[in-house]
């Protein structure tokens, strides 16, 4: 039996045997996701997958039959979200080769490995924004049934766009007219996706884009859309897209004035709720340092749960990180993303932590903490705001904040803990010491 199957069986055994009695996390500093002052000497009581009470030592009584876990010396916070991952990708640099070689192994090996890596990095929820429909649904549902380890996934299935790129028809669906756009979205909704992903909407007619968004909203599905080009943003705003992805605009120094004006007008409309934006920015800021010091590419952690032949193929593909065609314009883009990030902050959008994890050299075991670290230490975002962008706000965006995104009575017990002060040293998130998902300890 291979190592991955052994670990999967062990995981299922842990889930089956967990929560025979209440669980109490006692002593740590609680950062609950709401953004208030952290709670010292916290006590968190967990029963039947959910938090039943939150208080402090000496004030909240621990049930006599509870299993007590000391969190003394630790920060305790909600499980993290990554709002932009691709579980069908594992960091390989050659998409054409990947798309031709590995589709038969997506659902059985690749996507489960990606999900396992995310969970063990402290990611208890993730938006999987683009992948084959059947495999995306199957992997999500197997995780939900406790058959394989992974975060709670909100899957988009195939991208919706004007026309799929050659060889990508498995996970990119083209639209030919408004009626076809509605039909494609209905097909995805009937299959059970959680979210609709639009790209290249500037190549579609405005009627097609509106049909896609309207049909998605009719099925109560949020729509996320690429923001690579100004017209993508303009059209997305015109038809009511819920969240934009990426900073975009290549090496342009900033967003056009009319786009910024439109953003300001949209975020001023309180009755519509927040406009969300997931900038996926860290890869630009850290690319040149990775080229200068490629040693992280030798870290065996990114190979965890991945079949050896696939990991070896990935490693060969990134052996010369400075020569990857995917990243040749990145040094120019890196000079402009800080300004675009600032413009987004000032526009009033709600920024979310997301990484594009799975693209070349972006591994699921480390992408998310790299993004948080870049926000705090390179972009100057307050650590508490950064944590909320990876906990509270994603749950609000997906309309699941009654169950996720913060630690409070009644919500699912998705909790991580780590030794040290994460508000001073955000990079401590690279080594999460304890992971609880739905009340079950997975680490």
C-alpha positions in Angstrom: 0.0 0.0 0.0 1.5 3.4 -0.9 2.3 6.1 1.6 -0.5 8.4 0.5 -3.2 5.7 1.0 -1.8 4.8 4.4 -2.0 8.4 5.5 -5.5 8.7 4.1 -6.7 5.7 6.0 -5.1 7.0 9.1 -6.9 10.4 8.6 -10.2 8.6 8.2 -9.6 6.6 11.4 -8.9 9.9 13.3 -12.1 11.4 12.0 -14.1 8.3 12.9 -12.7 8.1 16.4 -12.7 11.8 17.2 -15.0 13.8 19.3 -16.2 11.0 21.6 -16.1 13.7 24.3 -15.8 17.5 24.4 -12.5 19.1 23.5 -11.2 22.1 25.5 -8.4 24.4 24.2 -7.1 26.1 27.3 -4.6 28.9 27.9 -3.7 30.5 24.5 -4.2 34.0 23.2 -7.3 34.0 21.0 -7.4 36.0 17.8 -11.0 35.3 16.9 -11.3 36.7 13.4 -13.6 39.6 14.3 -10.7 42.1 14.6 -11.0 43.0 18.3 -8.4 42.9 21.0 -7.0 39.4 21.4 -8.3 37.4 24.3 -5.6 36.2 26.7 -5.8 33.0 28.6 -8.7 31.8 26.4 -10.8 28.7 26.7 -12.6 27.2 23.7 -15.0 24.4 24.2 -15.8 22.2 21.2 -18.5 19.6 20.9 -19.8 17.7 17.9 -17.8 19.7 15.3 -18.7 23.1 16.6 -17.6 25.6 19.2 -20.0 25.7 22.0 -18.4 28.3 24.3 -15.6 30.8 24.3 -14.2 32.4 27.5 -11.2 32.7 29.7 -9.5 30.6 32.3 -11.3 30.9 35.6 -14.4 32.3 34.1 -15.5 29.5 31.7 -15.9 26.1 33.2 -14.4 23.2 31.3 -16.7 20.2 31.2 -15.6 17.5 33.5 -15.5 14.9 30.7 -13.6 17.1 28.3 -10.2 16.3 26.7 -8.0 19.3 27.6 -5.4 20.5 25.2 -3.1 23.2 26.5 -2.5 26.1 24.1 -0.3 28.0 26.6 2.3 30.1 24.8 0.3 29.9 21.6 -1.8 32.1 19.4 -5.1 30.5 18.5 -7.0 31.7 15.4 -9.5 30.6 12.9 -8.4 28.2 10.2 -7.2 30.1 7.2 -8.8 30.6 3.9 -7.1 30.7 0.5 -9.4 32.4 -1.9 -7.7 31.4 -5.1 -6.2 28.0 -5.5 -6.0 25.5 -8.4 -5.9 21.9 -7.0 -5.5 20.6 -10.6 -2.0 22.2 -10.6 1.0 21.5 -8.5 3.6 24.1 -9.6 4.7 22.6 -12.9 6.0 25.3 -15.3 4.8 23.8 -18.6 1.0 24.0 -18.9 0.9 22.5 -22.3 2.8 19.4 -21.1 0.7 19.2 -17.9 -2.6 19.5 -19.7 -1.7 16.7 -22.1 -0.1 14.4 -19.6 -2.0 14.4 -16.3 -5.8 14.7 -16.8 -6.3 11.0 -16.0 -4.6 11.5 -12.6 -6.3 14.8 -11.6 -9.1 13.3 -9.5 -7.3 10.2 -8.2 -3.9 11.7 -7.2 -3.2 15.3 -8.1 -6.2 17.2 -6.6 -6.3 15.0 -3.4 -2.5 15.7 -2.9 -3.1 19.5 -3.4 -6.0 19.4 -0.9 -4.0 17.5 1.7 -1.1 20.0 1.4 -3.4 22.9 1.9 -5.0 21.4 5.0 -1.7 20.6 6.6 -0.6 24.2 6.0 -3.5 25.4 8.1 -5.9 26.1 5.2 -9.3 24.8 6.4 -11.3 26.5 3.6 -10.4 27.4 0.0 -12.0 28.6 -3.3 -10.8 26.3 -6.1 -11.2 28.6 -9.1 -10.9 26.5 -12.2 -10.7 22.8 -12.8 -12.4 19.9 -14.5 -16.0 19.6 -13.4 -16.4 16.0 -12.4 -13.1 15.8 -10.6 -13.7 19.1 -8.8 -17.1 18.0 -7.5 -15.8 14.5 -6.6 -12.8 15.7 -4.6 -14.8 18.3 -2.8 -17.5 15.8 -1.8 -15.0 13.1 -0.8 -13.4 15.7 1.6 -16.8 16.6 2.9 -17.6 13.0 3.6 -14.3 12.5 5.5 -12.9 10.1 3.0 -9.8 12.2 2.2 -8.1 15.1 4.0 -8.5 18.6 2.7 -10.0 22.0 3.3 -13.7 22.7 2.8 -13.6 23.5 -0.9 -15.8 25.9 -2.8 -15.3 24.8 -6.4 -15.9 26.6 -9.7 -15.4 23.8 -12.1 -14.5 25.0 -15.6 -13.7 28.6 -16.4 -16.3 30.4 -18.4 -14.8 32.4 -21.3 -15.3 33.4 -24.9 -13.4 30.4 -26.2 -11.2 27.8 -24.5 -7.5 27.8 -25.3 -6.4 24.9 -27.5 -6.2 21.7 -25.5 -8.0 23.0 -22.4 -11.6 22.1 -23.2 -11.8 19.8 -20.1 -11.7 22.8 -17.8 -12.5 25.8 -19.9 -15.9 26.3 -21.5 -16.6 28.7 -24.3 -19.7 30.8 -24.7 -21.5 31.4 -28.0 -24.2 33.9 -27.3 -26.3 34.9 -24.3 -28.4 31.7 -24.4 -25.4 29.5 -24.4 -23.9 31.5 -21.5 -27.0 30.8 -19.5 -27.1 27.2 -20.5 -23.4 26.7 -19.5 -24.0 28.3 -16.1 -27.1 26.2 -15.5 -25.2 23.1 -16.3 -22.5 24.0 -13.7 -25.2 24.9 -11.2 -27.1 21.7 -11.7 -23.8 19.8 -11.2 -23.4 21.5 -7.8 -20.6 24.0 -8.2 -20.3 26.7 -5.5 -19.1 29.6 -7.6 -18.8 30.7 -11.2 -15.4 31.8 -12.6 -15.3 34.3 -15.5 -12.2 35.1 -17.5 -11.4 37.1 -20.7 -14.9 38.7 -20.3 -13.6 41.6 -22.4 -13.6 39.1 -25.4 -17.2 38.3 -24.8 -20.1 40.5 -25.7 -21.6 42.5 -22.9 -24.8 40.6 -23.4 -23.0 37.3 -22.9 -21.3 38.5 -19.8 -24.6 39.8 -18.3 -26.3 36.5 -19.2 -23.6 34.5 -17.3 -23.7 36.7 -14.2 -27.5 37.0 -14.1 -27.9 33.2 -14.5 -25.4 32.6 -11.7 -27.1 35.0 -9.4 -30.4 33.3 -10.2 -28.9 30.1 -8.8 -27.5 32.0 -5.8 -24.0 31.5 -7.0 -21.4 34.3 -6.6 -19.3 35.2 -9.7 -15.6 35.9 -9.6 -13.9 37.5 -12.6 -10.4 38.1 -13.8 -9.1 41.7 -13.7 -6.1 41.4 -16.0 -7.3 44.2 -18.3 -9.2 47.4 -17.8 -12.2 46.3 -20.0 -12.5 43.1 -17.9 -13.0 45.3 -14.9 -15.4 47.7 -16.6 -17.6 44.9 -17.8 -17.5 43.0 -14.5 -18.6 46.2 -12.7 -21.3 46.8 -15.2 -23.0 43.4 -14.8 -22.5 43.0 -11.0 -19.6 40.6 -10.6 -19.0 39.8 -6.9 -15.2 39.5 -6.7 -12.3 40.3 -8.9 -9.1 38.3 -9.1 -5.5 39.4 -9.5 -4.0 42.9 -9.6 -3.7 42.7 -13.4 -2.8 45.3 -16.0 0.6 43.8 -16.8 3.3 46.4 -16.3 1.0 49.4 -16.4 1.7 51.8 -13.5 -1.9 51.9 -12.2 -5.6 51.5 -13.0 -7.1 54.0 -15.5 -9.0 56.9 -14.0 -12.3 55.8 -15.2 -11.9 52.3 -13.6 -10.9 53.9 -10.3 -14.0 56.2 -10.5 -16.2 53.2 -11.3 -14.7 51.3 -8.3 -15.3 54.3 -6.0 -18.9 54.6 -7.2 -19.5 50.8 -6.7 -18.0 50.7 -3.2 -20.1 53.7 -2.2 -23.3 51.7 -2.8 -23.8 50.3 0.7 -27.0 48.5 -0.2 -25.1 46.2 -2.6 -22.7 45.0 0.1 -18.9 44.9 -0.2 -17.1 44.5 -3.5 -14.4 41.9 -3.0 -11.0 41.7 -4.6 -8.4 39.0 -4.4 -5.0 40.5 -5.7 -2.8 37.3 -5.6 0.3 39.6 -5.3 3.1 37.7 -3.5 4.5 36.0 -6.6 5.4 39.3 -8.1 7.1 40.6 -5.0 9.2 37.5 -4.3 10.1 36.2 -7.7 13.5 37.9 -8.1 14.5 36.8 -4.6 13.5 33.2 -5.4 15.7 33.4 -8.6 18.6 34.7 -6.5 18.1 32.0 -3.9 16.2 29.0 -5.4 16.9 26.7 -2.4 13.2 26.8 -1.4 12.5 24.9 -4.6 14.5 22.0 -3.0 12.3 21.9 0.1 10.9 18.3 0.3 7.8 19.7 1.9 6.2 20.6 -1.5 6.6 17.0 -2.6 4.4 15.7 0.3 1.6 13.4 -0.9 2.5 13.8 -4.5 3.5 10.6 -6.5 7.3 10.6 -7.0 7.2 10.5 -10.8 5.0 13.6 -10.8 7.1 15.4 -8.3 10.2 14.6 -10.3 8.6 16.0 -13.4 7.7 19.2 -11.6 11.2 19.6 -10.3 12.7 19.2 -13.8 10.3 21.8 -15.1 11.5 24.5 -12.6 15.2 23.7 -12.6 16.0 27.1 -14.2 13.6 29.5 -12.5 15.0 32.6 -14.2 14.3 31.1 -17.6 10.6 30.3 -17.2 8.6 32.0 -20.0 5.7 32.4 -17.5 7.7 34.9 -15.5 9.7 36.9 -18.0 7.6 40.1 -17.5 7.3 39.6 -13.8 10.3 41.9 -12.8 8.5 44.7 -14.7 5.2 43.9 -13.1 6.7 43.8 -9.6 7.6 47.5 -9.9 3.9 48.4 -10.3 1.9 46.0 -8.1 2.5 48.0 -4.9 0.8 51.1 -6.4 -2.1 49.0 -7.8 -2.5 47.4 -4.4 -2.6 50.8 -2.7 -5.2 52.0 -5.3 -7.4 49.0 -4.5 -7.1 49.7 -0.8 -8.1 53.4 -1.3 -11.0 52.4 -3.6 -12.9 50.8 -0.7 -12.9 47.2 -2.0 -12.5 44.4 0.6 -9.3 42.6 -0.1 -9.0 38.9 0.3 -6.0 36.6 0.7 -5.6 34.4 -2.3 -2.5 33.0 -4.0 -3.2 31.4 -7.4 -1.6 28.4 -5.7 -0.6 25.7 -8.1 0.8 27.9 -10.8 4.5 27.6 -11.6 6.7 27.4 -8.4 3.6 28.2 -6.2 3.2 25.2 -4.0 0.1 24.5 -1.9 2.1 23.8 1.3 3.5 27.4 1.4 1.7 29.8 -1.0 -0.8 31.1 1.6 1.6 32.1 4.4 3.9 33.7 1.7 0.9 35.9 0.7 0.1 37.0 4.3 3.8 37.7 4.9 4.0 39.9 1.8 1.0 41.9 2.8 2.4 42.6 6.2 6.1 42.9 5.6 6.2 44.3 2.0 2.9 46.1 1.6 2.5 47.4 5.2 -0.9 46.0 5.9 -1.8 45.7 9.5 -1.4 42.1 10.7 -4.9 41.9 12.2 -6.4 43.2 8.9 -4.3 40.6 7.0 -5.6 37.8 9.2 -9.2 38.9 8.7 -8.6 38.9 5.0 -7.8 35.2 5.3 -10.5 34.3 7.8 -13.5 36.5 8.4 -14.0 38.3 5.1 -13.7 35.2 2.8 -16.5 33.6 4.8 -18.6 36.8 4.4 -17.9 36.8 0.6 -19.1 33.2 0.3 -22.1 33.9 2.6 -21.0 31.2 5.0 -20.1 33.4 7.9 -22.7 31.9 10.1 -20.6 28.8 10.1 -17.1 29.8 9.3 -14.5 32.6 9.4 -14.3 33.3 13.1 -14.2 31.5 16.4 -17.4 31.9 18.3 -20.2 29.8 19.8 -22.2 27.9 17.2 -19.7 28.0 14.4 -17.7 25.0 13.0 -14.5 24.5 15.0 -12.0 25.3 12.3 -9.0 26.4 14.4 -5.3 26.6 14.1 -2.7 27.4 16.8 1.0 28.1 16.7 3.8 29.0 19.2 4.7 32.6 19.3 3.2 36.0 18.5 1.7 36.0 15.0 0.7 39.7 15.2 4.4 40.5 15.5 5.8 37.7 13.3 3.2 36.8 10.7 5.7 34.4 9.1 5.1 32.0 12.0 2.2 30.8 9.9 4.7 28.7 7.9 4.7 26.2 10.8 1.3 25.8 12.2 1.5 23.5 15.3 -2.2 22.5 15.6 -4.9 22.2 13.1 -8.5 21.4 13.9 -11.2 21.1 11.2 -14.8 20.7 12.1 -13.8 19.8 15.6 -11.4 17.1 14.5 -7.7 17.3 15.1 -5.8 16.7 11.9 -2.4 17.9 13.2 
